[in-house]
């Protein structure tokens, strides 16, 4: 029974966290920078050797 209670508490916690994020997105808007690629994104470069 305690295992089931633990699972229910974990599920409720994540549902509340998701609702909190959605509420914050409504207030301040979605993070556009993280969701859309930009033309100024850095291109990958060759790694530099810093030690022998």
N, C-alpha and C positions, 0 to 999 in steps of 0.2 A: 504494500500500500504506500509506503514511503517513497518507493521508486516512482510510482505514478504521480504522486504529489510533486516530486522533484521535476519531472518532465513537464508537468502542467505549469509550474512556476517558471521554468526556463522559456517555454513557449509564450507565456504571457509577457515575460520580460522583453523578448524580441519583438513581439507585437507592439508593445508600448514604445519601444525604441523606434520602430518604423513609423508609428504615428507621430512621434516627436519630430523626426526628420521631415516628414511630409508637412507638418505644421510650420516648421522653420522655412521650408522651401516656399510655402505660400506667403510667409511674411517678408522674406528678403529675396525671394526668387531663386531659381535653380542656379547652380554653378556652371555657367556657360563655358568658362575657360577649360574645365575638365572634360566636358562632353563633346566639344567640337574641335576638330583638328585645325591648326592655324598654318598659314604659309610660312610663318617665321619660326617654325619648330626647328630645334637644332638637329643637325644631321649627325649620325653616328661617325665617330672618327676612330682611327687606329689607337690602341692603347699605347701609352708611353712607358718605357722602362725607367723606373725611378731608383732602383737599387740593383747592385751587381749580385 
